[in-house]
Amino acid sequence: MVQKNRTVLIVAIVVGLVALFAGAFFLLYKPEPKGLKVGISTLPDSLNPVLAQNNVGLNADELVFDGLVNFEIDQASGSLISEFALAESITQDPATKKTYQVALKDVAWHDGRKLSAADVEFSFAAYMEPKNESPKRAYLESFIESVKAVDEQNLVIEFRKPLPEFRAYPVLSFKIIPSEYKGKKLAADLRAGELERQFAVSPVGTGPFVLDSWEIGKWVSFKANPTYFRRKPAAESLVLQNIIDPVIRMNEFQQKRINLILETSPADRAAVEKMGSVDINSFLPFSFYQVAINAKAPAFRAAAARAALAAAVDPASVVPGITDKKELALVNFGPFPSNLFARNFADYDVEPLRDPWVEGEAAVKAAVADAGLAGKTFALMFPDSMGEFGQSVAEGIAAQLGKAGITVEVKRTGDQVFKRLVQGEKSYDLALQYCDGFDNLYSDLTKYYKSKGSLNIYGLADPELDALLDKWDATVVTADWIEITRELHERICAAAPAIPLFSLEKDVYSRGISNIKIASDNPFLSAEDWSQGGK
């Protein structure tokens, strides 16, 4: 009888434990959200646009927040345009050309509170707060002197120097955050307390989507903002789904379990085209590839030596089948993409930037020999993140330099090692770079070529070039800016800090989405137009 009672007790305990674990499972279990699904290798690390973020976070900010000006996709042409967003009007003072009056639209935050000029003033103060270490601080501070609320709906923005509208509008695209959150004032130091930290992972914005759920390591989901000032998004919900392995990600896409793949390689396209029922959105980002040359290395101290390297490489022939296709690759001749004028000033009919390099096999070999580079061996590094395409580019460059009499050893390194050796220690010969994050006028290019520029990895130190860069940065008349840009192109080419290569069209693969148009590195600029359906 005792044994029977013991058995019953054990069974009861087991049943109780099973019930307890089952109850806990159902309490903790979160079903995968439904909606348009974007497969990505990593989730946002924050949704606070003021603080440092990974690229996914920066892109996702577009879903939640707006600027006074937004970049949008023109549905008719598919091109990138800027238009007033939270600003109803932006008026330049014709006398000073640096004072702008801004009137705000009647817009509500996701929590229902009305947008005010105080929110805009607070946002700028947060970007400027040193404790936030905002990556946008230096950029904004270089343009804007002050942002001051006049009343609830109006503010005055004072630029540091006269600036035409076409250059002011991109600056005013910085994201606006609320000065109040959960009924309390936010501190300008957005790392100050628990309230500020909560905002980074559960933000309130004015954007087309509202944060719905965030399951660490799995997904971040958003639901449509029904009161968005442009219009309610066509899709009810959008999900960023974490799929680290690119092979699994592509398989999920092929099986129609995700709708969009953002991280692609030019080498993927042929296989994707064979899948059928796939839309391929291609765009030319504001970015470019080049090979940095270490001007501090003994062999490359002379500009003539660096120019000989640049002349020895034909960018169009680096990766046959990709870089030689004009619909995929834009060959560049210097620090700016070669279509800079045509892309921004089509109405001006401006002569394109000149190709300054010597041509012809004999002339190139003579330049290499005269520079003392013939028979020398150098290392060309590139980071793991460039993948097989980076390997192909590096090997193609090595082959071309080999024909000119220079031996190049290709070295693939981890991203952190590459960053340490190239950007930190600057102990390299040649380094393959992908330069991105620019606006349409490549305003941040000064960081690459100023003597003390934060991205000057070449070892250039030229006071006259610094002065020209300052002049370029300060020029406000379009025709003058074009001519100084041309002068800058020639000057940097003469210094030859890098081998210019190309800008590549970038592919985004989608299926089951209608009205998708992508024209920049941020795929979510047109997200409110996406709807379930299509191929």
C-alpha positions in Angstrom: 0.0 0.0 0.0 2.9 2.3 0.9 4.5 1.5 -2.5 1.3 2.2 -4.3 0.9 5.6 -2.6 4.5 6.5 -3.4 3.9 5.6 -7.1 0.8 7.8 -7.1 2.7 10.6 -5.5 5.5 10.4 -8.1 3.0 10.4 -11.0 1.2 13.4 -9.5 4.5 15.3 -9.2 5.5 14.5 -12.8 2.1 15.5 -14.0 2.3 18.7 -12.0 5.8 19.5 -13.4 4.6 18.8 -17.0 1.7 21.1 -16.4 3.9 23.8 -14.9 6.4 23.7 -17.8 3.6 23.7 -20.3 2.0 26.7 -18.6 5.4 28.5 -18.6 6.0 27.6 -22.2 2.6 29.1 -23.3 3.2 32.2 -21.1 6.7 32.8 -22.6 6.0 31.7 -26.1 5.6 34.5 -28.6 4.1 33.6 -32.0 6.1 34.8 -35.0 4.5 38.1 -36.2 2.8 38.2 -39.6 3.3 40.8 -42.3 5.8 41.7 -45.0 9.0 40.0 -43.9 12.5 41.3 -44.5 15.4 38.8 -44.0 18.4 40.4 -42.5 21.7 39.1 -40.9 21.4 41.3 -37.8 18.7 43.2 -36.0 18.9 46.8 -34.9 21.0 47.4 -31.8 19.0 50.6 -31.0 16.1 52.7 -32.5 17.4 56.0 -31.1 18.5 58.0 -34.2 20.7 60.3 -32.1 23.0 57.6 -30.8 25.4 55.4 -32.6 23.6 52.5 -34.4 24.4 49.7 -36.7 23.3 50.0 -40.3 20.0 48.1 -39.8 19.1 50.5 -36.9 19.9 53.5 -39.1 17.7 52.1 -41.8 14.9 51.2 -39.5 14.8 54.7 -38.1 13.2 55.6 -41.4 10.1 53.6 -40.4 9.7 55.3 -37.0 10.9 58.9 -37.4 10.8 61.8 -39.7 13.0 64.9 -40.3 11.9 68.4 -41.2 12.8 67.1 -44.7 12.6 63.5 -45.8 14.3 61.7 -48.7 11.6 59.9 -50.6 11.3 57.8 -53.7 9.4 59.4 -56.6 6.9 56.8 -57.6 6.9 58.0 -61.3 10.6 58.0 -61.9 11.9 55.8 -59.1 14.5 58.4 -58.3 15.5 59.8 -54.9 14.0 63.2 -54.1 13.8 65.4 -51.0 10.5 66.8 -49.8 9.2 68.7 -46.8 8.1 66.2 -44.1 7.5 67.6 -40.6 8.1 71.1 -42.1 5.1 72.7 -43.7 7.4 75.4 -45.1 11.1 76.3 -45.0 11.9 79.9 -46.0 15.4 81.2 -46.5 16.2 84.8 -45.5 17.2 86.4 -48.9 19.5 88.9 -47.2 21.7 86.6 -45.1 21.0 83.3 -47.0 21.9 81.5 -43.7 18.8 82.1 -41.6 15.8 79.7 -42.3 12.3 80.1 -40.9 10.5 76.8 -40.5 6.8 76.3 -39.9 5.7 72.8 -38.8 2.9 70.6 -40.0 0.1 69.6 -37.6 1.5 66.2 -36.8 1.0 63.8 -33.8 3.6 61.5 -32.2 2.7 57.8 -32.0 1.5 58.4 -28.4 -0.9 61.1 -29.5 1.0 64.1 -28.3 1.2 67.0 -30.8 4.6 67.7 -32.4 6.0 71.1 -31.4 8.9 73.4 -32.2 10.3 72.6 -28.8 10.7 68.9 -30.0 12.8 70.1 -32.9 15.0 72.3 -30.6 15.4 69.5 -28.2 16.4 67.1 -30.9 19.2 69.3 -32.2 20.4 69.8 -28.6 20.5 66.0 -28.2 22.6 65.6 -31.3 24.9 68.3 -30.0 25.2 66.8 -26.4 28.8 65.5 -26.1 27.8 62.7 -23.8 25.6 61.1 -26.5 28.6 60.8 -28.8 26.3 61.1 -31.8 27.9 60.2 -35.1 25.8 62.9 -36.7 27.1 65.6 -34.3 30.2 66.7 -36.3 28.2 66.8 -39.6 25.3 68.9 -38.2 27.6 71.1 -36.1 29.6 71.9 -39.3 26.4 73.4 -40.9 24.0 74.5 -38.2 24.8 77.1 -35.5 21.5 77.1 -33.7 17.9 75.8 -33.7 15.4 77.9 -31.7 11.7 77.5 -31.1 9.7 80.8 -31.7 6.4 79.4 -30.6 4.6 76.0 -30.8 4.7 75.7 -34.6 7.6 77.9 -35.7 11.3 77.9 -35.3 14.4 79.6 -36.7 17.5 77.6 -37.9 20.7 79.6 -38.2 23.3 78.1 -40.5 27.0 78.9 -39.9 27.4 80.2 -43.4 25.2 81.1 -46.3 23.8 78.0 -47.8 21.5 77.5 -50.8 18.3 75.5 -50.4 19.5 72.5 -52.4 22.3 72.0 -49.8 20.3 73.0 -46.8 17.5 70.5 -47.3 19.7 67.3 -46.9 21.1 68.7 -43.7 17.6 69.2 -42.3 16.8 65.5 -42.8 18.1 64.6 -39.3 15.5 62.7 -37.4 13.3 64.5 -34.9 12.7 62.8 -31.5 10.2 63.9 -28.8 11.2 66.1 -25.9 8.7 64.2 -23.7 8.3 60.4 -23.4 5.8 58.5 -21.2 4.6 61.8 -19.8 8.1 62.9 -18.6 10.8 65.2 -20.0 13.7 63.4 -21.7 17.2 64.5 -20.8 19.4 65.8 -23.6 21.9 63.2 -22.4 20.1 60.2 -23.8 22.2 57.8 -21.8 21.3 59.6 -18.5 18.7 57.3 -17.0 16.2 54.5 -17.3 13.6 56.6 -19.2 16.2 57.5 -21.8 17.4 53.9 -22.2 13.8 52.7 -22.6 13.4 55.2 -25.5 16.2 53.5 -27.4 14.3 50.1 -27.5 10.7 51.3 -27.3 10.7 54.6 -29.2 7.9 57.0 -30.0 8.2 58.8 -33.4 6.0 60.4 -36.1 6.9 58.0 -38.8 4.8 55.6 -41.0 5.2 52.7 -38.7 4.9 52.1 -34.9 7.2 49.7 -33.1 5.0 46.6 -32.2 7.3 43.9 -30.8 11.0 43.2 -30.4 12.2 39.6 -29.7 15.9 39.7 -29.2 17.8 37.6 -31.8 14.6 36.8 -33.7 12.6 39.8 -35.0 11.5 43.4 -34.7 8.0 44.0 -35.9 6.2 47.3 -36.8 2.5 48.1 -37.4 1.1 50.8 -39.7 0.6 54.2 -38.2 -3.0 55.0 -39.2 -2.6 58.7 -38.7 0.7 59.2 -40.7 0.7 62.6 -42.2 1.4 61.5 -45.7 -1.1 58.5 -45.7 -1.6 55.3 -43.8 0.9 52.7 -45.0 -0.4 50.2 -47.5 0.9 47.2 -45.5 -0.6 46.6 -42.0 2.7 45.3 -40.6 6.4 44.8 -41.5 8.8 42.4 -39.8 12.6 42.5 -39.7 13.5 38.8 -39.3 16.9 37.8 -38.1 18.4 35.1 -40.4 22.2 35.2 -40.0 23.3 32.6 -42.6 23.1 33.9 -46.1 22.4 30.4 -47.5 19.5 29.9 -45.2 18.3 33.4 -45.9 18.3 32.8 -49.7 16.5 29.4 -49.1 13.8 31.1 -47.0 13.4 33.6 -49.8 13.1 30.9 -52.5 10.5 29.1 -50.3 8.5 32.4 -50.1 8.8 32.6 -46.4 10.4 36.0 -46.5 9.6 38.8 -48.9 12.7 40.9 -49.2 16.5 40.4 -49.1 18.6 43.5 -48.7 22.1 42.1 -48.3 23.1 40.9 -51.8 26.2 40.4 -53.8 26.6 41.1 -57.6 27.5 37.4 -57.9 24.0 36.3 -56.7 22.1 37.8 -59.5 22.3 35.1 -62.1 20.9 32.5 -59.6 18.1 34.7 -58.4 17.0 35.5 -61.9 16.4 31.7 -62.4 14.0 31.5 -59.5 11.2 33.2 -61.3 8.5 35.5 -59.7 11.2 37.7 -58.3 11.5 41.5 -58.6 15.0 42.9 -58.7 15.2 46.5 -57.6 18.5 48.0 -58.7 19.9 51.4 -57.7 23.2 53.2 -57.8 24.0 54.1 -54.2 26.0 57.2 -53.2 29.2 55.1 -52.7 32.2 53.8 -54.5 35.0 51.3 -54.5 38.7 52.4 -54.5 42.1 51.1 -53.5 43.7 53.2 -50.8 47.5 53.7 -51.3 49.6 54.3 -48.2 51.6 57.4 -49.0 53.7 56.9 -45.9 55.1 53.6 -47.4 58.6 54.3 -48.8 57.7 53.0 -52.3 54.6 55.3 -52.5 55.9 58.6 -51.1 56.1 60.2 -54.5 52.8 61.2 -56.1 54.2 59.9 -59.4 54.4 56.4 -58.0 50.8 56.5 -56.8 49.6 57.9 -60.1 51.4 55.0 -61.9 49.4 52.5 -59.9 46.2 54.3 -60.7 47.0 54.4 -64.4 47.9 50.7 -64.4 44.3 49.6 -63.4 41.4 49.6 -65.9 38.4 49.5 -63.5 36.0 48.2 -66.2 38.1 45.1 -66.7 38.5 44.2 -63.0 35.7 41.7 -62.7 34.5 40.6 -66.2 30.8 40.1 -66.4 30.1 42.8 -63.8 32.4 45.8 -63.9 32.4 45.8 -67.7 28.6 46.1 -67.9 27.5 49.7 -68.1 24.1 48.9 -66.7 25.8 47.5 -63.5 29.0 49.6 -63.0 29.9 53.2 -63.2 33.6 53.6 -63.9 35.1 56.5 -61.8 38.3 58.5 -62.6 38.9 60.2 -59.3 37.5 61.0 -55.8 34.0 61.6 -57.0 31.7 59.3 -59.0 32.0 60.2 -62.6 28.2 61.0 -62.9 28.2 63.6 -60.0 27.2 66.5 -62.2 24.8 64.6 -64.5 23.0 63.1 -61.5 22.6 66.4 -59.6 22.5 69.1 -62.2 21.1 67.5 -65.3 19.6 70.8 -66.4 23.0 72.5 -66.5 24.5 70.3 -69.2 27.9 70.2 -67.4 30.9 68.6 -68.9 31.7 65.4 -66.9 34.8 65.0 -64.8 38.0 64.3 -66.7 39.9 61.0 -66.8 43.5 62.2 -65.9 45.4 59.0 -66.1 48.0 58.0 -68.8 46.7 55.4 -71.2 48.3 52.6 -73.3 50.3 49.6 -72.1 53.7 51.1 -73.1 53.0 54.4 -71.3 51.8 52.7 -68.2 54.8 50.4 -68.0 57.1 53.4 -68.5 55.4 55.2 -65.7 55.7 52.2 -63.4 59.4 51.8 -64.3 60.1 55.5 -63.8 58.5 55.4 -60.4 60.8 52.5 -59.4 57.9 50.1 -58.9 58.7 47.5 -61.6 59.6 44.2 -60.0 58.4 45.2 -56.6 56.0 43.2 -54.4 53.2 44.7 -52.4 50.2 43.4 -50.4 46.6 44.3 -51.2 44.3 43.8 -48.2 40.5 43.5 -48.2 38.1 42.7 -45.3 36.0 39.5 -45.0 32.8 41.4 -45.2 33.4 42.0 -48.9 33.1 38.3 -49.5 33.8 36.5 -52.7 33.2 39.7 -54.7 35.9 41.4 -52.8 38.2 38.5 -53.6 37.4 38.8 -57.3 38.0 42.6 -57.3 41.3 42.2 -55.4 42.5 39.4 -57.7 41.5 41.4 -60.8 43.5 44.4 -59.6 46.5 42.2 -58.8 46.4 40.7 -62.3 46.3 44.1 -64.0 49.2 45.4 -61.8 51.1 42.2 -62.6 50.9 43.1 -66.3 52.5 46.4 -65.6 55.4 44.7 -63.8 54.2 44.9 -60.2 53.6 41.8 -58.1 50.6 42.1 -55.7 49.8 39.5 -53.0 46.1 39.5 -52.1 45.4 39.2 -48.4 41.9 38.6 -47.0 41.6 39.6 -43.3 38.9 39.8 -40.7 37.1 43.0 -40.5 38.5 44.0 -37.1 42.0 43.2 -38.2 41.5 45.2 -41.4 40.2 48.1 -39.4 43.1 48.0 -37.0 45.8 47.8 -39.6 44.3 50.2 -42.2 42.4 52.7 -40.2 44.2 52.5 -36.9 47.9 51.7 -37.4 47.9 52.6 -41.1 50.4 49.7 -41.6 49.5 48.6 -45.1 50.5 48.9 -48.7 47.2 48.8 -50.6 43.7 48.4 -49.2 40.4 47.8 -51.0 37.8 50.3 -49.7 34.1 50.5 -50.0 33.3 54.1 -49.2 29.6 54.9 -48.4 27.3 56.9 -46.2 27.5 60.0 -48.5 24.8 62.5 -49.4 24.1 63.2 -53.0 26.8 65.9 -53.2 29.4 63.8 -51.3 29.8 66.5 -48.7 31.6 64.2 -46.3 34.5 63.7 -48.8 36.5 66.2 -46.8 36.9 63.6 -44.1 38.9 61.5 -46.5 41.3 64.1 -47.9 41.9 66.8 -45.3 45.2 66.5 -43.5 43.5 65.7 -40.2 40.4 64.1 -41.7 39.0 61.3 -39.6 39.0 59.0 -42.7 42.3 60.1 -44.1 44.1 56.7 -44.1 46.4 57.7 -46.9 48.9 59.9 -45.0 48.1 62.9 -47.1 49.0 66.3 -45.5 48.6 69.1 -48.0 47.7 72.6 -46.6 46.8 73.9 -50.1 44.4 70.9 -50.6 42.9 71.7 -47.1 42.3 75.3 -48.2 40.6 74.1 -51.4 38.4 71.7 -49.5 37.3 74.5 -47.2 36.5 76.7 -50.1 34.5 73.9 -51.8 32.6 73.3 -48.5 31.8 77.1 -48.2 30.7 77.7 -51.8 26.9 78.4 -52.2 26.5 79.3 -55.8 25.8 76.2 -57.9 27.9 77.2 -60.9 30.8 78.1 -58.7 30.5 74.9 -56.7 30.7 72.9 -60.0 33.9 74.6 -61.0 35.5 74.2 -57.6 34.5 70.5 -57.6 36.2 70.1 -61.0 39.3 71.8 -59.5 39.2 69.6 -56.5 38.9 66.5 -58.7 42.1 67.5 -60.6 44.0 68.3 -57.4 43.2 65.1 -55.6 44.0 63.1 -58.8 47.4 64.8 -58.9 48.0 63.7 -55.3 46.8 60.2 -56.2 45.9 58.9 -52.7 43.9 56.0 -54.2 43.2 54.0 -57.3 39.7 55.0 -58.3 37.5 52.0 -59.4 33.7 52.1 -59.8 30.3 52.6 -58.2 28.2 49.4 -58.5 24.5 49.1 -58.8 23.1 47.4 -55.8 20.3 44.8 -56.0 17.5 44.2 -53.6 15.4 41.0 -54.2 11.7 40.9 -53.4 8.7 38.7 -54.0 5.1 39.1 -52.8 5.4 42.9 -52.5 3.7 45.4 -54.8 4.8 49.0 -55.3 8.4 48.5 -54.1 10.9 51.0 -55.4 14.4 51.3 -53.9 16.8 54.1 -54.9 19.3 54.3 -52.0 21.1 52.3 -49.4 18.1 52.8 -47.1 15.4 50.4 -48.5 12.7 51.8 -46.2 12.3 55.2 -47.8 9.3 53.9 -49.7 8.0 51.4 -47.2 4.7 53.1 -46.7 3.9 52.3 -50.3 4.6 48.6 -50.1 1.7 46.2 -50.1 1.2 42.5 -49.9 0.9 41.0 -53.3 2.9 41.1 -56.6 5.1 38.3 -57.8 
